[in-house]
Amino acid sequence: MNTQSKSVHHEYKLNTAADRPLIFMSIACVVVVAGSIYLFPEATNKYASILFGLVTDYLGSSIQLIVLIGLFICLYIAFSKYGNIKMGDQEPEYKTMPWLFMFVCAGIGSSIFYWATIEWVYYYQSPGLGLTPKSQKALESTAAYSFFHWGISAWSAYALASIAFTYHIHVRKNKGLSLSGMISAIFRIDSRGFVGKVVDMVFLLSSVGALTLSLVLSVIILSIGLSALLGIPDNFITRAIITIASATMFLLSTYMGIDKGMQNLSSVLGYGTLILAAIVLVIGPTQFILDNIVNSMGFIFSNYFGMSLFTDPYGDGNFTKSWTVYYWLWWISYTPAVALFVARVSAGRKMREIIWAFLLGSSSGTWFLFGVLESYSIHEFLTGALDVVNIVNEKGGEAALVATFLHLPLGKVFLAVLLFLMIVMLASHVDAVAYAMAATSTRNLSEGQDPSRGMKLFWCILLTLIPLAMLYINAPLSVLKTSVVLSGLPFLLILLIIMFGFIRWLINDYSRVPSHTIDTYVLCIDDNEEREPSFKPNIKG
C-alpha cells in the first residue's frame, strides 16, 4: 500500500470511528431491561399490559390517520414528476429481484409464517367492523384483514422513510447513515450533540424491542417444530440453544457482508417461500384457496377506508387497538432500520421504483403467502379435518402452525422446509437490522461506506439478550406486542419530522425542474440552503 492510499485509509478510519459513548449507553440499557425482565417477570407482564392500553387508547386514531396520509403521500410522489428523480448518478448495484428480496427480508421477520397461517383465528373470534364473532361474515373478513395489515398501507411506511433516507444519502450526499444524521441535515445541527445522541439512542433501543416479537415467536415455533420432527423436549434449554444457534447464523451472514451474505440469503428465502406457497396451492384445496383469495381482495377493496379508519367509538375498540394500531406501530418500529438498509442498497434507482417495489412487489408477495397458507388453514377447520381454532386456544398459535403443516401430505417434509426457511429469514432479517444499528453507531458514514464487520457482529450478539429474557419468563403474546408498541411510539414523532424535512427538500430542490428533465440532472447542493440549488448533466443518464 503506497503512502497516499495509507493516508486515505487512515483518514477513513478516523472519520468513521465507533461512537463509543452511544454504544456503552446502549449496552447498559439493554442489560438493565433484560435483567429486569428476568428478575421481575410478574411485574413485567402487569406493566406491559397497562402501557399497551394507555398508548392504544389515547393515540390509536391519530396513528391510523398518519398511516393513511403516508400512503397518499407515497402515491402522489410515485405518480408525480418527483417519482422520476434518480437516487444518485450511478447505475443500480443490484439486479432487481435480489434487490427486492433483500429489503422485503429486511422488513419482515420469520414470524410472518406464524401470522400467515393462524392470524385468521384471532380475527374470527374477535372480528373488526362490528361483525359478530365466529359468524360466516367474520370468517370472510379474516383473510381480508390479514391482507390489510400486511398490505399497501403497511408497506407505505417503509417506502416513505426509505425514499427519504435514500435521498438524504445519494442525492443530497449528506454524511451519517443514521436517524441523527438525517435530523442534523434537516435542522443543520451537530449530530454528535445531545439531540443526535438521544435520537440514535431511541433508535438502537427501539430496534431491540421491535425485534423481540419476531425472534421470540420464531424460536418457539422452531422449538415446537424440532420437537415434532426429532422428539427433543420443547423447553427453555432447547429454545436457548436455538437462539444461540440462530445468532451464530446471523454472525456468519453479517461477516460475509451484503453481497455474499444478505443478498444470497434473501434470494434463497424469496424464491423458496414463493415455491413453498405455490406447492401448497397445488396440492391443497386449490379452488377454495383461489376463491378465498379473490373474495378477500374484493372485501378489502370494498371496505378499505372503513378498515383504515375504523375506531369502534360505540364499542370497546379492542380489535382496532389490539390489531390495527398494534400493527401500524409494529411496522413503524422497524421503519428506520429498514429505511437505512434500503438506502444502502438502492443507489441508482428512481424514487418511484422504490415506492412501487414496496407497494406492489412486497404487498403482492405477502398477499400470496397469506392467501395460500391462511386459506388452507381455514379449509381444514371448515371441513373438520383439523380444529385449528381449538389448538390455538388450548396450546397456542405456535403449536397450531406446526399442526397445520404436519397435516399436509408429506407433512414432516413441509415442516422441515418451513423451519429451514424460518431460520434463513430470521438470519437475513437480523442481519439487516444489525447493519442499520451498526451504521448508526458509526460516525460520519458517507455514500458507499459500510460499518465495520466487528460492529455488525457486536449488534447481532446484543440483539439476542432481551429475547432470551422473554423466553425465560415465557412471556405471553400481549407482553411481546407491548414491546413492539413501545418501540414504535418514539419513532412516530421522529419520522414525522423526517417527512417534513424530506418534503421541504423536494420542493426546494426540484419544484422548478421540468418533469421531462428531472432524471437527467444531478443535484448540486450549496451549503446555504436558502439559495436555489444548481444542477449538472448526468452523463450516464
Secondary structure by P-SEA (a helix, b strand, c coil): ccaaaaaaaaaaaaaaccaaaaaaaaaaaaaaaaaaaaacaaaaaaaaaaaaaaaaaccaaaaaaaaaaaaaaaaaaaacccccccccccccccccaaaaaaaaaaccccaaaaaaccaaaaaaaccccccccccaaaaaaaaaaaaaaacaaaaaaaaaaaaaaaaaccccccccccaaaaaaaacccccccaaaaaaaaaaaaaaaaaaaaaaaaaaaaaaaaaaaaccccccaaaaaaaaaaaaaaaaaaaaacccccaaaaaaaaaaaaaaaaaaaaaacaaaaaaaaaaaaaaaaaacccccccccccccccccccccaaaaaaaaaaaaaaaaaaaaaacccccaaaaaaaaccaaaaaaaaaaaaaaaaaaaaaaacccaaaaaaacccaaaaaaaaaaaccaaaaaaaaaaaaaaaaaaaaaaaaaaaaaaaacccccccccccaaaaaaaaaaaaaaaaaaaaacccaaaaaaaaaaaaccaaaaaaaaaaaaaaaaaaccccccccccccbbbbbccccccbbbbcccccc
